[in-house]
């Protein structure tokens, strides 16, 4: 229950990025991810939802998404990922990510 000073958006923003997609402690995990990936995740895994006039809302995490290139609106950058742990097999994780991206690719080919 929110206290009237904060909205559900405030709560969603405070929880972003979640430990499930970033790790903990958050500042250190973000730094390691940025170094390893070498790219800006932009809005990947950000909160998506609705906010009512009363501050109430519902939020989910955008685990699969696309971002329009500001310089070339005909280009999209697609995002998907996997939960990497010590026992992860890199080839399997890559295949899983590719499989998660395929519905986005199919939708774009159809339009």
N, C-alpha and C positions, 0 to 999 in steps of 0.2 A: 504494500500500500504506500503510495507516494504521499509526501507531506504537504502538498499544495504549492510549494516553492519550486518543485521539480516536476518535469513531465516524463512520460515514458521515453521520450527521445533523449532526455538527459541520462536516463538509466542505460539506454541502448548505447549511447556514445561512451559512457564510462566503462562498459563491458567490452568495447572494441579495442583491439582485436581480442577475441576469446583465446583462452589457453589452448583450445582444441586446434586452432589454426596458426597459432604463433608460438606457444610454449610459455614457460615461466622460468625465472622472472621475466616479465614482458620486455622491459628495456633491453636487457641483455639478449634475449631471444630474437627480438627485432633486429638488433645489430648483426647477429650471426647470420640470420636469414638474408639480410641485405647484402652482406659480404659474399655469401655463397651463391645466391641467385643473380646478383649483379643487375637487378632491375627493380623498378618501383612497382609494388603490387597495386598501386592506385586504390581502386575501390573494391578489389577482390576481398571476399569474405566480410564485406561491410554489412551493416544492418539495412534491411529492406522491410518496409512495412507502412503503416498508416498512423497518423497522429490526429486525434480529434481536437476540437476547440477547447475541451476541458482538460487536455493534456494526456488523456488516456490513449492507448494505442496497443498495437501488436507488432512484434518485430521478429524477423527470421534472419538467417545468415545467408548471403549470396555466395554459395560455394561454386556455382557455375555462373559466369557472367561474360558480358562483352562491353568493351569501351570504344566509343567512336573516336577516331583520330581527329583532333581539332583542325589539323592542317589539310586533311583529306577525308571528308566525311564518307567516302566510299570504302574506306579501310576501317576494319574493326580489329581490336586486340581481344582475343578470347582468353578466359581464365578458367582453370579447373585445377584441382590438386588432390593429393592423397595424404593420409596420415603416415608420416615417416617415423619409424622406430628403429632401434638398434638391429633388429632381426629382418628389416625390410630388404627385399631383393630389388635393386635398382631397375632391372629390366621389367619386372612385374609391375612396379609402381608407375613406370613410364607408360606401359600398356594400359593400366587402369586410368591414368590421366587422359590418354588418347581416347579411350572408350567413353569417358565422361564428356569429352568435347564433341563427340560425333553427333549427338542430337542438335547441338548448336550449328554445326557445319551443315547438316542436312537441311535444317530450316532456312539457312542462308542460301543454299543452292536452289531451293524451291521458289525463292522470291526474287 
